[in-house]
Amino acid sequence: MIIFPALWGVSYLRSLYHIGTTEAASMVELIWLGVAVGSPLFAWWSQKIGRRMLPLSISAVLGLVSILLILFVPMSIHTMYFLMLLFGLGASGQSLAFAVVKDNNSESTIGTAVGFNNLCTVFGGIFILPLVGLLIKWGWNGRLLHGIPIYTLSEYRHAMLIIPASLVLAFIMSQWCIRETRCQPIRVEL
């Protein structure tokens, strides 16, 4: 979620559409709107159907399809605005990870487990952002403008392949690595 909207999205969209920073940032802003709308929506739906795996799987697929379209399919700017919103909706499934952690831990360990989940989210960003930076520089042609690196669309796309790869991994994990609890916390008898 952090790679595109917080780091490379504005630059990528400026390169793709030859638009200004303000318009590109407005497009990326829709990702955050999608997350803001999608997080409570996925949580509500998950509770309503009494399942975690299905909403997690759907959010991963929605994120995967939208980011692949954003990165590799030429389209109008208007369509791109819509895809940014869809990508945010797909990324919002991440919020369900906290519910999964709550459901799969005893009352005595929930606080630690949720804290560890949050720590992993933060550390993921700490490690993945430099990795994306290395990937984008790996194919970089060395072009500078006023001392600032200028990247091609293919260099952006190469570096951001980590996003669809992560979403494929999220889908696989949502299908085969998560115990479905039907939204009920586990009970531990002492």
N, C-alpha and C positions, 0 to 999 in steps of 0.2 A: 504494500500500500504506500510505503514511503518513497520508493524509487521513482515512480513516475510523477506523482503530484508534488512532492516536496523538493525533488532534486533536478530531474532531467526533462520533465514534461513541457515546461514553458519553452526551453531551448529547442526541443524536438519540434514542437508545433510551429515555432517561428521559422525554423528551417523548412518544414514541410509546406507551409502555406505562404511563406514570405510575408508574415504579418508582424505587427508590433508586439512588444512585451505585454502591453495592457490587454490586448485582445486574446493573446495566448493564455495569459493568467486568468482571464474570465472563463475561458474554456476549461482550464484545469480546476478552477473553483467549483465547477459542477461535480467533480469527483467527490469533494468534501461534502457537498450537498447530498449526493447519493449515499455517502456513509452516514450522514446525520439522519436521513430518512430511513435508510435500510436497516441500521442497527436495531432500533426498537421494533421495526416491522418484522425482521427475521426472528427476534426474540419472542414477539407476540405469537407469530405463526408457529414457532417451535413449541411453545407452551400449549397452544390451541390443539395441535395434532398430537402432542405428547411424544415427540421424537426430536432428536438432535441431528442424526446422521443425514436425513433427507434435506433439511434446510442447509446444512453445511455443504453437501454435495451440489445442490442447486446453486448456491452462492459461488462455489469454485468454478462450476461450468459457466455461469454468467460472466464472471471475471475473466475466465480464459477466452471465451468467444469474443468478448468486447475488446480485450487487449490485443488479440491477434488481428482483429479488424482495424484497430487504431494503428497498429504498427505496420501492417502489410497490405491493406486493401485501400487503394486510392478512393477517396470520396469527398463530397462537398463539405465545406466548413459547417453547414447546418447539421448535417448528419453526424459530424464529429462531436458537436455539442451534445447530441443525444447519446453517443457512445461514451462520452465522459461520465455522464450521469449513470449509465448502465454499469460502467466499470466501478464506480463508487458503490452502487448497490451490491455488486458482486463482492467487493472488498469488505463490505460491512458484515459479512458472515463471520469475520474474525472475532467479532464481539461474542459470538456463541461459544467460543473456546472457554470463556470464563464459566459459562453454565455447564459445559462438559466437565470441567475441572471440579466444580461444585458437586455435580451428580456422582462423580467417580471417587470421591474421597469421604472419609468419615468426618463427623462433626469436629473431632479433635484435631484434624489435619487440614481442614478446608482453608484456613487463613494462610498457612504455609504454602499450600498447593497453589492458591490464587496468586500469592506473592511471587512464587517461582514462575508461574505462567506469565505474569507481568514482566518479570526480570528477563525471561526468554524473549519477549516481544521487544524490549528495549535493546538487549544485546544483539538481537537479530539485525536491528537497524545499524548498530555500531559496526558490525562485521560486514554486512551486505553492501552498505554504501561505498566503502573503499573497494570492495570487490568489483562493483559496477564501474567505479572510476578506473580501475586497472583494465577492465575489459574494453572500455571505450578508448583508452589510450593505446591498447594493444594494436588496434588496426589504424590508429590515427596517422594521417599523412604529414603531420608536423606544421600544418598551416596555422598562422597566427594573424590576428587583426588587432593592432594596438596592444600587443603582448597577451592577448586573450586567445586561447585555443578555439579554432573553428572546426567543428566536427561535421562530417557528412551524414546523410540520412542512414546510410548503411552502417556507419560506426555507431550511431545511436541504437539502431535496431539490433546490432550484434550485442551490444552491452545490455540491452533491455530484454534479451532472450531469457534472462534469469526470471523475469516475471511470469511468462507462461510456464516455464519449467516448475516454478514454485506452485503455481495453481494446479498443475497436473499432480504434483506431489500432494497438495492439499486434498484433491479429489480422491486419490488413492487412499490416503490416510482416513478420510471420512468414510470410506467404504469398508476398509479392512482392518483398521488399527484402533478404532474407537468402539468401546463397549456401549451399546444402546441401553440406556437405563429407563427409557420411557419418562424422562424428566423427573425421576424420583431419586432422591439421594440414597446412597447405600446405607444400610443399617449395620452397625457393629454392636454386637452384644458383648458386654464385659462380664 
